[in-house]
Amino acid sequence: MTLTVLNPATEEPIAEFEQAGVEEADEAVARARAAYPSWSAVSPSDRARLLRRLATLVEEHAEELARIESRNVGKPISGARGEIGMVAQVFHFYAGAVDKHYGDTIPVADGVAATFREPLGVVGLIVPWNFPLNIASWKLGPALACGNTVVLKPAELTPLSALRLAELALEAGIPDGVLNVVVGKGSVVGQRLIEHPDVAKIGFTGSTEVGRLVMKGAAETIKRVTLELGGKSANVVFANADLERAAAAAPYAVFDNAGQDCCARSRILVQKSVYDEFLDRLVEATRGLRVGDPSLEETEMGPLISQEHRENVASYVEGVPKLFEGEALEKPGFWFPPTLVEATNEHRVAREEVFGPVAAVIPFEDEADAIHIANDTPYGLSGSIWTRDGARALRVARALETGVLSVNSNSSVRVQTPFGGFKQSGFGRELGMQALDGYSEVKSVFISTEE
């Protein structure tokens, strides 16, 4: 079956592939399994050198990769460049981490115990369409650094950058079979990786609904699983915040990548005493958002990924009072206007992950009310707190049930720090040194010192 890849900003085809099936998935796993013994035996210094070379090649091809990502996903070129920059940073970071992820020596009775960090074997990585190469690198970096071999399944809507990365990996000197890319449906290729007895772990980023299926499938072979799932993050604005700065930043916390971001702060909680003032500033900032051709330098928001997704996003705002609605471009492409709605936390638009440029603005009374509303969700991925009170910021940060928070900022992700969620936003951590733990096993060895 042929897979046609579209440019969501024009609806024009940009590539065609023969979709892989179970047979191709099995062949990729077999290649990865065959490559594992020699790759896991590569010395830490040599593995680091190869990852560093891959990072350098990503930097050298940054504009090419950014253009691929922009056309395939419909994201503004400026944002795509930033993402590719992070991809290079990730590989540089894990190149530096290869020889710093080690065990311990532990004195015990009658001897010494030593722990070792061992690779898992073949790992299956299933990545989404919203940040295709960026999220792939978050998984590839620690997986390869630990000595695992990989079968990477990109989303069928956005496979182009992953395929190009695999070519660069070979150019970097990473042996054939270490990084394998298989393009096919999640229900076929992804499911086969989940079920395959020779796959030791699944690293998955996607919806909470599919995450449940991954867990069920992995249970059959007791596979290790890391899940980075949905979010419905709160952007909490207290009365003593810098309202001008918070309002100016809020649209980009929701409408970046057209809202197709699990970290999107799509619930904007505002203290009632400054609600009207903040709303005026927020509407003005949203009105200034530049929606248009992703290839243009000035564009800040592009289209949604597909017609089906646009229809789904539209269903969330039907019959909901709108505080602001921008204009969708009247041209080919899956355009949707940046939209602010008035809602309580009980409404569907405030409870479910819209995954589009829609933000629900919700008033709150005081600190306790803000914490209650922010936590009243099955998700717990990200969020922001805006206040000039340092003690309050720390109190609220400790009280919120979410994995990644920022204070007086909407930036969640750093290469050096762990990323992951609470509750139904998943488990396990990506990025930082903690990600290495998810791609290795701890082996304990006792050495007797008795004569």
TORNU-496664 format. One record per residue (C-alpha): x, y, z; residue number from 1; chain; residue in three letters. Coordinates in steps of 0.25 Angstrom, whole numbers, plus 5000, padded with zeros to 4 digits. Example, Ala and Ser with C-alpha at 12.3 -4.5 7.8 and 13.67 -1.06 7.14 Angstrom:
2
+------+-------+------+-----+---+-----+
: east : north :   up :   k : c :   r :
+------+-------+------+-----+---+-----+
: 5049 :  4982 : 5031 :   1 : A : ala :
: 5055 :  4996 : 5029 :   2 : A : ser :
+------+-------+------+-----+---+-----+
***
This chain:
451
+------+-------+------+-----+---+-----+
: east : north :   up :   k : c :   r :
+------+-------+------+-----+---+-----+
: 5000 :  5000 : 5000 :   1 : A : met :
: 5005 :  5014 : 4996 :   2 : A : thr :
: 5007 :  5025 : 5007 :   3 : A : leu :
: 5006 :  5039 : 5001 :   4 : A : thr :
: 5012 :  5050 : 5010 :   5 : A : val :
: 5005 :  5063 : 5009 :   6 : A : leu :
: 5010 :  5078 : 5012 :   7 : A : asn :
: 4999 :  5082 : 5022 :   8 : A : pro :
: 5001 :  5097 : 5018 :   9 : A : ala :
: 4997 :  5094 : 5003 :  10 : A : thr :
: 4991 :  5080 : 5003 :  11 : A : glu :
: 5001 :  5076 : 4992 :  12 : A : glu :
: 5008 :  5063 : 4992 :  13 : A : pro :
: 5023 :  5064 : 4995 :  14 : A : ile :
: 5027 :  5049 : 4996 :  15 : A : ala :
: 5021 :  5035 : 4994 :  16 : A : glu :
: 5025 :  5022 : 5001 :  17 : A : phe :
: 5022 :  5007 : 5001 :  18 : A : glu :
: 5017 :  5005 : 5015 :  19 : A : gln :
: 5024 :  4995 : 5023 :  20 : A : ala :
: 5016 :  4983 : 5029 :  21 : A : gly :
: 5019 :  4972 : 5039 :  22 : A : val :
: 5029 :  4966 : 5030 :  23 : A : glu :
: 5038 :  4978 : 5029 :  24 : A : glu :
: 5036 :  4981 : 5044 :  25 : A : ala :
: 5042 :  4967 : 5047 :  26 : A : asp :
: 5053 :  4969 : 5037 :  27 : A : glu :
: 5057 :  4982 : 5044 :  28 : A : ala :
: 5057 :  4975 : 5058 :  29 : A : val :
: 5065 :  4964 : 5052 :  30 : A : ala :
: 5076 :  4974 : 5047 :  31 : A : arg :
: 5076 :  4982 : 5060 :  32 : A : ala :
: 5077 :  4968 : 5068 :  33 : A : arg :
: 5089 :  4964 : 5059 :  34 : A : ala :
: 5096 :  4978 : 5061 :  35 : A : ala :
: 5094 :  4978 : 5076 :  36 : A : tyr :
: 5106 :  4969 : 5081 :  37 : A : pro :
: 5116 :  4978 : 5073 :  38 : A : ser :
: 5110 :  4991 : 5076 :  39 : A : trp :
: 5108 :  4988 : 5091 :  40 : A : ser :
: 5123 :  4984 : 5091 :  41 : A : ala :
: 5128 :  4997 : 5085 :  42 : A : val :
: 5136 :  5005 : 5096 :  43 : A : ser :
: 5130 :  5017 : 5102 :  44 : A : pro :
: 5140 :  5026 : 5096 :  45 : A : ser :
: 5137 :  5021 : 5082 :  46 : A : asp :
: 5122 :  5021 : 5084 :  47 : A : arg :
: 5123 :  5035 : 5089 :  48 : A : ala :
: 5131 :  5039 : 5077 :  49 : A : arg :
: 5121 :  5034 : 5067 :  50 : A : leu :
: 5109 :  5041 : 5074 :  51 : A : leu :
: 5117 :  5054 : 5074 :  52 : A : arg :
: 5120 :  5052 : 5059 :  53 : A : arg :
: 5105 :  5050 : 5057 :  54 : A : leu :
: 5102 :  5063 : 5065 :  55 : A : ala :
: 5112 :  5070 : 5056 :  56 : A : thr :
: 5105 :  5065 : 5044 :  57 : A : leu :
: 5092 :  5069 : 5049 :  58 : A : val :
: 5098 :  5083 : 5051 :  59 : A : glu :
: 5104 :  5083 : 5037 :  60 : A : glu :
: 5090 :  5079 : 5031 :  61 : A : his :
: 5082 :  5088 : 5040 :  62 : A : ala :
: 5075 :  5096 : 5029 :  63 : A : glu :
: 5072 :  5084 : 5021 :  64 : A : glu :
: 5066 :  5077 : 5033 :  65 : A : leu :
: 5058 :  5089 : 5037 :  66 : A : ala :
: 5052 :  5091 : 5023 :  67 : A : arg :
: 5048 :  5076 : 5023 :  68 : A : ile :
: 5042 :  5078 : 5036 :  69 : A : glu :
: 5035 :  5091 : 5032 :  70 : A : ser :
: 5029 :  5085 : 5020 :  71 : A : arg :
: 5025 :  5072 : 5026 :  72 : A : asn :
: 5019 :  5077 : 5038 :  73 : A : val :
: 5014 :  5091 : 5034 :  74 : A : gly :
: 5022 :  5097 : 5045 :  75 : A : lys :
: 5028 :  5111 : 5044 :  76 : A : pro :
: 5043 :  5110 : 5039 :  77 : A : ile :
: 5048 :  5119 : 5050 :  78 : A : ser :
: 5042 :  5108 : 5060 :  79 : A : gly :
: 5047 :  5097 : 5052 :  80 : A : ala :
: 5061 :  5102 : 5052 :  81 : A : arg :
: 5061 :  5103 : 5067 :  82 : A : gly :
: 5056 :  5089 : 5068 :  83 : A : glu :
: 5067 :  5084 : 5059 :  84 : A : ile :
: 5077 :  5091 : 5068 :  85 : A : gly :
: 5072 :  5084 : 5080 :  86 : A : met :
: 5074 :  5070 : 5073 :  87 : A : val :
: 5088 :  5073 : 5071 :  88 : A : ala :
: 5089 :  5077 : 5086 :  89 : A : gln :
: 5083 :  5064 : 5090 :  90 : A : val :
: 5093 :  5056 : 5082 :  91 : A : phe :
: 5104 :  5064 : 5088 :  92 : A : his :
: 5099 :  5063 : 5102 :  93 : A : phe :
: 5098 :  5048 : 5101 :  94 : A : tyr :
: 5111 :  5047 : 5094 :  95 : A : ala :
: 5117 :  5053 : 5107 :  96 : A : gly :
: 5108 :  5044 : 5116 :  97 : A : ala :
: 5113 :  5031 : 5110 :  98 : A : val :
: 5125 :  5029 : 5120 :  99 : A : asp :
: 5118 :  5036 : 5132 : 100 : A : lys :
: 5106 :  5026 : 5134 : 101 : A : his :
: 5112 :  5015 : 5143 : 102 : A : tyr :
: 5109 :  5007 : 5155 : 103 : A : gly :
: 5114 :  5006 : 5169 : 104 : A : asp :
: 5123 :  4998 : 5178 : 105 : A : thr :
: 5116 :  4995 : 5191 : 106 : A : ile :
: 5124 :  4989 : 5203 : 107 : A : pro :
: 5116 :  4977 : 5209 : 108 : A : val :
: 5119 :  4966 : 5218 : 109 : A : ala :
: 5129 :  4956 : 5213 : 110 : A : asp :
: 5132 :  4963 : 5201 : 111 : A : gly :
: 5129 :  4975 : 5191 : 112 : A : val :
: 5117 :  4977 : 5182 : 113 : A : ala :
: 5118 :  4984 : 5169 : 114 : A : ala :
: 5106 :  4989 : 5161 : 115 : A : thr :
: 5107 :  4990 : 5146 : 116 : A : phe :
: 5098 :  4998 : 5136 : 117 : A : arg :
: 5095 :  4988 : 5124 : 118 : A : glu :
: 5088 :  4991 : 5111 : 119 : A : pro :
: 5074 :  4985 : 5109 : 120 : A : leu :
: 5076 :  4980 : 5095 : 121 : A : gly :
: 5067 :  4984 : 5083 : 122 : A : val :
: 5058 :  4995 : 5087 : 123 : A : val :
: 5046 :  5000 : 5079 : 124 : A : gly :
: 5043 :  5015 : 5078 : 125 : A : leu :
: 5030 :  5020 : 5074 : 126 : A : ile :
: 5029 :  5035 : 5072 : 127 : A : val :
: 5018 :  5045 : 5068 : 128 : A : pro :
: 5016 :  5055 : 5057 : 129 : A : trp :
: 5016 :  5068 : 5064 : 130 : A : asn :
: 5031 :  5069 : 5067 : 131 : A : phe :
: 5036 :  5057 : 5059 : 132 : A : pro :
: 5051 :  5058 : 5059 : 133 : A : leu :
: 5052 :  5065 : 5072 : 134 : A : asn :
: 5045 :  5055 : 5080 : 135 : A : ile :
: 5052 :  5044 : 5072 : 136 : A : ala :
: 5065 :  5049 : 5077 : 137 : A : ser :
: 5061 :  5050 : 5092 : 138 : A : trp :
: 5059 :  5034 : 5091 : 139 : A : lys :
: 5070 :  5031 : 5081 : 140 : A : leu :
: 5081 :  5039 : 5089 : 141 : A : gly :
: 5080 :  5031 : 5102 : 142 : A : pro :
: 5077 :  5018 : 5095 : 143 : A : ala :
: 5089 :  5018 : 5086 : 144 : A : leu :
: 5098 :  5024 : 5097 : 145 : A : ala :
: 5095 :  5012 : 5106 : 146 : A : cys :
: 5098 :  5002 : 5095 : 147 : A : gly :
: 5085 :  4998 : 5090 : 148 : A : asn :
: 5081 :  4996 : 5076 : 149 : A : thr :
: 5068 :  5003 : 5071 : 150 : A : val :
: 5056 :  5001 : 5062 : 151 : A : val :
: 5050 :  5015 : 5060 : 152 : A : leu :
: 5035 :  5016 : 5055 : 153 : A : lys :
: 5032 :  5030 : 5051 : 154 : A : pro :
: 5018 :  5035 : 5050 : 155 : A : ala :
: 5013 :  5031 : 5036 : 156 : A : glu :
: 5009 :  5046 : 5034 : 157 : A : leu :
: 5023 :  5051 : 5036 : 158 : A : thr :
: 5034 :  5041 : 5033 : 159 : A : pro :
: 5043 :  5049 : 5025 : 160 : A : leu :
: 5053 :  5055 : 5035 : 161 : A : ser :
: 5055 :  5041 : 5042 : 162 : A : ala :
: 5059 :  5035 : 5029 : 163 : A : leu :
: 5069 :  5046 : 5026 : 164 : A : arg :
: 5074 :  5045 : 5040 : 165 : A : leu :
: 5077 :  5030 : 5038 : 166 : A : ala :
: 5085 :  5033 : 5026 : 167 : A : glu :
: 5093 :  5043 : 5034 : 168 : A : leu :
: 5095 :  5033 : 5045 : 169 : A : ala :
: 5102 :  5023 : 5034 : 170 : A : leu :
: 5110 :  5035 : 5029 : 171 : A : glu :
: 5115 :  5038 : 5044 : 172 : A : ala :
: 5120 :  5023 : 5044 : 173 : A : gly :
: 5109 :  5017 : 5053 : 174 : A : ile :
: 5109 :  5003 : 5048 : 175 : A : pro :
: 5098 :  4997 : 5039 : 176 : A : asp :
: 5087 :  4991 : 5047 : 177 : A : gly :
: 5088 :  5000 : 5059 : 178 : A : val :
: 5078 :  5010 : 5055 : 179 : A : leu :
: 5067 :  5005 : 5047 : 180 : A : asn :
: 5055 :  5013 : 5042 : 181 : A : val :
: 5042 :  5006 : 5038 : 182 : A : val :
: 5030 :  5015 : 5032 : 183 : A : val :
: 5016 :  5009 : 5034 : 184 : A : gly :
: 5004 :  5010 : 5041 : 185 : A : lys :
: 5004 :  5009 : 5056 : 186 : A : gly :
: 4993 :  4999 : 5057 : 187 : A : ser :
: 5002 :  4990 : 5048 : 188 : A : val :
: 5017 :  4993 : 5050 : 189 : A : val :
: 5016 :  4999 : 5064 : 190 : A : gly :
: 5007 :  4988 : 5069 : 191 : A : gln :
: 5017 :  4978 : 5064 : 192 : A : arg :
: 5029 :  4985 : 5071 : 193 : A : leu :
: 5020 :  4984 : 5084 : 194 : A : ile :
: 5018 :  4969 : 5082 : 195 : A : glu :
: 5031 :  4965 : 5077 : 196 : A : his :
: 5038 :  4956 : 5087 : 197 : A : pro :
: 5052 :  4961 : 5082 : 198 : A : asp :
: 5049 :  4975 : 5086 : 199 : A : val :
: 5053 :  4978 : 5100 : 200 : A : ala :
: 5046 :  4992 : 5102 : 201 : A : lys :
: 5037 :  5002 : 5095 : 202 : A : ile :
: 5039 :  5017 : 5097 : 203 : A : gly :
: 5026 :  5023 : 5092 : 204 : A : phe :
: 5021 :  5037 : 5091 : 205 : A : thr :
: 5006 :  5040 : 5087 : 206 : A : gly :
: 4992 :  5040 : 5092 : 207 : A : ser :
: 4988 :  5034 : 5106 : 208 : A : thr :
: 4978 :  5025 : 5099 : 209 : A : glu :
: 4989 :  5019 : 5090 : 210 : A : val :
: 4998 :  5018 : 5102 : 211 : A : gly :
: 4988 :  5009 : 5109 : 212 : A : arg :
: 4989 :  5000 : 5097 : 213 : A : leu :
: 5004 :  5000 : 5098 : 214 : A : val :
: 5004 :  4996 : 5112 : 215 : A : met :
: 4994 :  4985 : 5110 : 216 : A : lys :
: 5002 :  4979 : 5098 : 217 : A : gly :
: 5016 :  4981 : 5105 : 218 : A : ala :
: 5010 :  4972 : 5117 : 219 : A : ala :
: 5010 :  4960 : 5109 : 220 : A : glu :
: 5026 :  4959 : 5108 : 221 : A : thr :
: 5028 :  4968 : 5121 : 222 : A : ile :
: 5034 :  4979 : 5112 : 223 : A : lys :
: 5040 :  4991 : 5119 : 224 : A : arg :
: 5032 :  5003 : 5115 : 225 : A : val :
: 5034 :  5018 : 5115 : 226 : A : thr :
: 5021 :  5026 : 5112 : 227 : A : leu :
: 5020 :  5041 : 5109 : 228 : A : glu :
: 5006 :  5044 : 5107 : 229 : A : leu :
: 4995 :  5055 : 5107 : 230 : A : gly :
: 4994 :  5067 : 5115 : 231 : A : gly :
: 4985 :  5078 : 5119 : 232 : A : lys :
: 4994 :  5088 : 5126 : 233 : A : ser :
: 4991 :  5100 : 5134 : 234 : A : ala :
: 4997 :  5114 : 5132 : 235 : A : asn :
: 4994 :  5120 : 5146 : 236 : A : val :
: 4994 :  5135 : 5146 : 237 : A : val :
: 4993 :  5142 : 5160 : 238 : A : phe :
: 4989 :  5156 : 5163 : 239 : A : ala :
: 5003 :  5160 : 5167 : 240 : A : asn :
: 5010 :  5155 : 5154 : 241 : A : ala :
: 5016 :  5163 : 5143 : 242 : A : asp :
: 5003 :  5163 : 5135 : 243 : A : leu :
: 5009 :  5170 : 5123 : 244 : A : glu :
: 5020 :  5159 : 5122 : 245 : A : arg :
: 5010 :  5148 : 5125 : 246 : A : ala :
: 5000 :  5152 : 5115 : 247 : A : ala :
: 5010 :  5154 : 5104 : 248 : A : ala :
: 5016 :  5140 : 5106 : 249 : A : ala :
: 5003 :  5133 : 5108 : 250 : A : ala :
: 4999 :  5131 : 5093 : 251 : A : pro :
: 5012 :  5125 : 5090 : 252 : A : tyr :
: 5010 :  5115 : 5101 : 253 : A : ala :
: 4997 :  5110 : 5094 : 254 : A : val :
: 4998 :  5114 : 5079 : 255 : A : phe :
: 5013 :  5110 : 5077 : 256 : A : asp :
: 5013 :  5098 : 5066 : 257 : A : asn :
: 4998 :  5102 : 5065 : 258 : A : ala :
: 4995 :  5096 : 5079 : 259 : A : gly :
: 4999 :  5082 : 5074 : 260 : A : gln :
: 5008 :  5081 : 5087 : 261 : A : asp :
: 5006 :  5072 : 5099 : 262 : A : cys :
: 5012 :  5083 : 5107 : 263 : A : cys :
: 5002 :  5094 : 5103 : 264 : A : ala :
: 4997 :  5102 : 5114 : 265 : A : arg :
: 4983 :  5101 : 5109 : 266 : A : ser :
: 4976 :  5105 : 5122 : 267 : A : arg :
: 4980 :  5119 : 5126 : 268 : A : ile :
: 4976 :  5121 : 5140 : 269 : A : leu :
: 4975 :  5136 : 5144 : 270 : A : val :
: 4972 :  5142 : 5158 : 271 : A : gln :
: 4959 :  5148 : 5158 : 272 : A : lys :
: 4963 :  5162 : 5163 : 273 : A : ser :
: 4972 :  5164 : 5150 : 274 : A : val :
: 4964 :  5155 : 5141 : 275 : A : tyr :
: 4958 :  5167 : 5132 : 276 : A : asp :
: 4971 :  5174 : 5131 : 277 : A : glu :
: 4979 :  5161 : 5128 : 278 : A : phe :
: 4969 :  5157 : 5118 : 279 : A : leu :
: 4970 :  5170 : 5110 : 280 : A : asp :
: 4985 :  5168 : 5109 : 281 : A : arg :
: 4983 :  5154 : 5105 : 282 : A : leu :
: 4974 :  5157 : 5094 : 283 : A : val :
: 4983 :  5168 : 5089 : 284 : A : glu :
: 4995 :  5159 : 5089 : 285 : A : ala :
: 4987 :  5147 : 5082 : 286 : A : thr :
: 4982 :  5157 : 5071 : 287 : A : arg :
: 4996 :  5160 : 5068 : 288 : A : gly :
: 5000 :  5146 : 5065 : 289 : A : leu :
: 5005 :  5144 : 5051 : 290 : A : arg :
: 4998 :  5132 : 5044 : 291 : A : val :
: 5003 :  5129 : 5030 : 292 : A : gly :
: 5012 :  5121 : 5021 : 293 : A : asp :
: 5022 :  5113 : 5029 : 294 : A : pro :
: 5033 :  5116 : 5020 : 295 : A : ser :
: 5033 :  5131 : 5023 : 296 : A : leu :
: 5042 :  5136 : 5034 : 297 : A : glu :
: 5032 :  5145 : 5040 : 298 : A : glu :
: 5021 :  5133 : 5042 : 299 : A : thr :
: 5018 :  5129 : 5056 : 300 : A : glu :
: 5007 :  5119 : 5054 : 301 : A : met :
: 5005 :  5110 : 5043 : 302 : A : gly :
: 4993 :  5100 : 5039 : 303 : A : pro :
: 4989 :  5087 : 5046 : 304 : A : leu :
: 4994 :  5074 : 5042 : 305 : A : ile :
: 4982 :  5069 : 5034 : 306 : A : ser :
: 4967 :  5071 : 5030 : 307 : A : gln :
: 4963 :  5060 : 5040 : 308 : A : glu :
: 4970 :  5067 : 5051 : 309 : A : his :
: 4964 :  5080 : 5048 : 310 : A : arg :
: 4950 :  5075 : 5049 : 311 : A : glu :
: 4953 :  5069 : 5062 : 312 : A : asn :
: 4959 :  5082 : 5068 : 313 : A : val :
: 4947 :  5090 : 5062 : 314 : A : ala :
: 4937 :  5080 : 5070 : 315 : A : ser :
: 4943 :  5086 : 5083 : 316 : A : tyr :
: 4939 :  5100 : 5081 : 317 : A : val :
: 4925 :  5098 : 5076 : 318 : A : glu :
: 4915 :  5105 : 5085 : 319 : A : gly :
: 4926 :  5110 : 5094 : 320 : A : val :
: 4926 :  5125 : 5097 : 321 : A : pro :
: 4938 :  5131 : 5090 : 322 : A : lys :
: 4947 :  5142 : 5096 : 323 : A : leu :
: 4955 :  5143 : 5083 : 324 : A : phe :
: 4955 :  5136 : 5070 : 325 : A : glu :
: 4965 :  5140 : 5059 : 326 : A : gly :
: 4964 :  5137 : 5044 : 327 : A : glu :
: 4967 :  5124 : 5037 : 328 : A : ala :
: 4974 :  5126 : 5024 : 329 : A : leu :
: 4965 :  5125 : 5012 : 330 : A : glu :
: 4975 :  5116 : 5004 : 331 : A : lys :
: 4978 :  5102 : 5002 : 332 : A : pro :
: 4984 :  5096 : 5015 : 333 : A : gly :
: 4978 :  5091 : 5028 : 334 : A : phe :
: 4977 :  5105 : 5035 : 335 : A : trp :
: 4970 :  5108 : 5048 : 336 : A : phe :
: 4969 :  5121 : 5055 : 337 : A : pro :
: 4976 :  5124 : 5069 : 338 : A : pro :
: 4964 :  5123 : 5078 : 339 : A : thr :
: 4961 :  5127 : 5093 : 340 : A : leu :
: 4949 :  5122 : 5100 : 341 : A : val :
: 4942 :  5125 : 5113 : 342 : A : glu :
: 4940 :  5112 : 5121 : 343 : A : ala :
: 4939 :  5105 : 5134 : 344 : A : thr :
: 4949 :  5094 : 5137 : 345 : A : asn :
: 4937 :  5084 : 5136 : 346 : A : glu :
: 4935 :  5087 : 5121 : 347 : A : his :
: 4940 :  5077 : 5111 : 348 : A : arg :
: 4949 :  5088 : 5104 : 349 : A : val :
: 4956 :  5090 : 5118 : 350 : A : ala :
: 4957 :  5075 : 5121 : 351 : A : arg :
: 4961 :  5068 : 5108 : 352 : A : glu :
: 4974 :  5070 : 5100 : 353 : A : glu :
: 4969 :  5078 : 5088 : 354 : A : val :
: 4983 :  5078 : 5082 : 355 : A : phe :
: 4980 :  5090 : 5074 : 356 : A : gly :
: 4981 :  5106 : 5075 : 357 : A : pro :
: 4970 :  5107 : 5086 : 358 : A : val :
: 4972 :  5112 : 5100 : 359 : A : ala :
: 4961 :  5112 : 5111 : 360 : A : ala :
: 4962 :  5124 : 5120 : 361 : A : val :
: 4957 :  5121 : 5135 : 362 : A : ile :
: 4956 :  5130 : 5147 : 363 : A : pro :
: 4960 :  5126 : 5161 : 364 : A : phe :
: 4959 :  5132 : 5175 : 365 : A : glu :
: 4971 :  5130 : 5182 : 366 : A : asp :
: 4984 :  5121 : 5183 : 367 : A : glu :
: 4976 :  5109 : 5189 : 368 : A : ala :
: 4966 :  5110 : 5177 : 369 : A : asp :
: 4977 :  5111 : 5167 : 370 : A : ala :
: 4983 :  5098 : 5172 : 371 : A : ile :
: 4970 :  5091 : 5172 : 372 : A : his :
: 4966 :  5095 : 5158 : 373 : A : ile :
: 4980 :  5092 : 5152 : 374 : A : ala :
: 4980 :  5078 : 5159 : 375 : A : asn :
: 4966 :  5075 : 5155 : 376 : A : asp :
: 4970 :  5068 : 5142 : 377 : A : thr :
: 4974 :  5053 : 5139 : 378 : A : pro :
: 4987 :  5059 : 5133 : 379 : A : tyr :
: 5000 :  5064 : 5139 : 380 : A : gly :
: 5011 :  5068 : 5129 : 381 : A : leu :
: 5015 :  5082 : 5129 : 382 : A : ser :
: 5010 :  5096 : 5134 : 383 : A : gly :
: 5014 :  5110 : 5138 : 384 : A : ser :
: 5013 :  5119 : 5150 : 385 : A : ile :
: 5013 :  5134 : 5149 : 386 : A : trp :
: 5015 :  5142 : 5162 : 387 : A : thr :
: 5025 :  5152 : 5168 : 388 : A : arg :
: 5024 :  5144 : 5181 : 389 : A : asp :
: 5036 :  5134 : 5182 : 390 : A : gly :
: 5030 :  5127 : 5194 : 391 : A : ala :
: 5016 :  5126 : 5187 : 392 : A : arg :
: 5023 :  5121 : 5174 : 393 : A : ala :
: 5030 :  5110 : 5182 : 394 : A : leu :
: 5018 :  5106 : 5190 : 395 : A : arg :
: 5009 :  5105 : 5177 : 396 : A : val :
: 5020 :  5097 : 5170 : 397 : A : ala :
: 5021 :  5087 : 5181 : 398 : A : arg :
: 5006 :  5086 : 5181 : 399 : A : ala :
: 5003 :  5084 : 5166 : 400 : A : leu :
: 5002 :  5070 : 5161 : 401 : A : glu :
: 5011 :  5071 : 5149 : 402 : A : thr :
: 5024 :  5066 : 5144 : 403 : A : gly :
: 5030 :  5079 : 5138 : 404 : A : val :
: 5028 :  5093 : 5143 : 405 : A : leu :
: 5033 :  5107 : 5140 : 406 : A : ser :
: 5032 :  5120 : 5148 : 407 : A : val :
: 5030 :  5133 : 5141 : 408 : A : asn :
: 5033 :  5125 : 5128 : 409 : A : ser :
: 5026 :  5116 : 5119 : 410 : A : asn :
: 5038 :  5108 : 5115 : 411 : A : ser :
: 5038 :  5093 : 5120 : 412 : A : ser :
: 5049 :  5086 : 5112 : 413 : A : val :
: 5064 :  5086 : 5115 : 414 : A : arg :
: 5073 :  5076 : 5109 : 415 : A : val :
: 5080 :  5074 : 5123 : 416 : A : gln :
: 5067 :  5073 : 5131 : 417 : A : thr :
: 5057 :  5061 : 5132 : 418 : A : pro :
: 5044 :  5062 : 5125 : 419 : A : phe :
: 5032 :  5054 : 5127 : 420 : A : gly :
: 5018 :  5054 : 5134 : 421 : A : gly :
: 5010 :  5050 : 5146 : 422 : A : phe :
: 4996 :  5042 : 5145 : 423 : A : lys :
: 4991 :  5039 : 5131 : 424 : A : gln :
: 5002 :  5047 : 5125 : 425 : A : ser :
: 5011 :  5035 : 5126 : 426 : A : gly :
: 5023 :  5030 : 5133 : 427 : A : phe :
: 5038 :  5029 : 5132 : 428 : A : gly :
: 5047 :  5041 : 5128 : 429 : A : arg :
: 5053 :  5046 : 5115 : 430 : A : glu :
: 5065 :  5056 : 5114 : 431 : A : leu :
: 5075 :  5058 : 5125 : 432 : A : gly :
: 5084 :  5047 : 5131 : 433 : A : met :
: 5071 :  5041 : 5137 : 434 : A : gln :
: 5067 :  5036 : 5122 : 435 : A : ala :
: 5079 :  5027 : 5122 : 436 : A : leu :
: 5073 :  5019 : 5134 : 437 : A : asp :
: 5061 :  5016 : 5125 : 438 : A : gly :
: 5070 :  5009 : 5114 : 439 : A : tyr :
: 5078 :  5001 : 5123 : 440 : A : ser :
: 5077 :  4990 : 5134 : 441 : A : glu :
: 5085 :  4989 : 5147 : 442 : A : val :
: 5093 :  4977 : 5149 : 443 : A : lys :
: 5098 :  4974 : 5163 : 444 : A : ser :
: 5111 :  4965 : 5165 : 445 : A : val :
: 5116 :  4960 : 5178 : 446 : A : phe :
: 5131 :  4957 : 5179 : 447 : A : ile :
: 5134 :  4949 : 5191 : 448 : A : ser :
: 5147 :  4953 : 5199 : 449 : A : thr :
: 5147 :  4941 : 5208 : 450 : A : glu :
: 5160 :  4933 : 5209 : 451 : A : glu :
+------+-------+------+-----+---+-----+
***
